[in-house]
Amino acid sequence: MNMLSMLALKLQMILNREEGQDLIEYALLVGLISLAAVAAIGPIGSDLKAIYTSIANQLTAAN
């Protein structure tokens, strides 16, 4: 084998490696779950604030 074909073979072996593929997939999955959690926290947070404010007002009125 000449040097050029050995280089081409080595390059092909590097491009066909799949060792880091699982890690990237898990990172993307964690990123998407985090994004969904952040998007859901906003509306839930304002609803919880309204509930706690209502409870606080009722407790204040009961005294």
C-alpha positions in Angstrom: 0.0 0.0 0.0 1.2 3.4 -0.8 1.1 6.3 1.6 -2.0 7.9 0.0 -4.1 4.8 0.2 -3.1 4.3 3.9 -4.1 7.9 4.6 -7.4 7.4 2.9 -8.0 4.1 4.9 -7.2 5.8 8.1 -9.5 8.7 7.3 -12.3 6.3 6.5 -11.8 4.5 9.8 -12.0 7.8 11.7 -15.2 8.9 9.9 -16.9 5.5 10.6 -16.3 5.6 14.4 -19.5 5.7 16.4 -18.1 5.8 19.9 -19.3 9.4 20.7 -22.7 9.0 19.0 -24.5 7.7 22.1 -23.1 10.6 24.2 -24.3 13.2 21.7 -27.8 11.5 21.6 -28.0 11.6 25.4 -26.9 15.2 25.5 -29.6 16.2 22.9 -32.2 14.3 24.9 -31.2 16.1 28.2 -31.3 19.4 26.3 -34.8 18.9 25.0 -36.1 17.7 28.3 -34.6 20.8 30.0 -36.1 23.1 27.4 -39.5 21.5 27.9 -39.2 21.9 31.7 -38.2 25.5 31.4 -41.2 26.2 29.1 -43.6 24.5 31.5 -42.3 26.2 34.7 -43.4 29.7 33.6 -47.2 29.1 33.4 -47.2 26.7 36.4 -45.2 29.3 38.5 -47.8 32.0 37.9 -50.7 29.6 38.7 -49.0 28.6 42.0 -48.4 32.2 42.9 -52.1 32.9 42.5 -53.0 29.9 44.6 -50.7 30.9 47.4 -51.8 34.5 47.3 -55.4 33.4 47.6 -54.6 31.1 50.6 -52.7 34.0 52.3 -55.6 36.3 51.8 -58.1 33.8 53.2 -55.8 33.2 56.2 -55.4 37.0 56.8 -59.2 37.5 56.6 -59.9 34.6 59.0 -57.9 36.3 61.8 
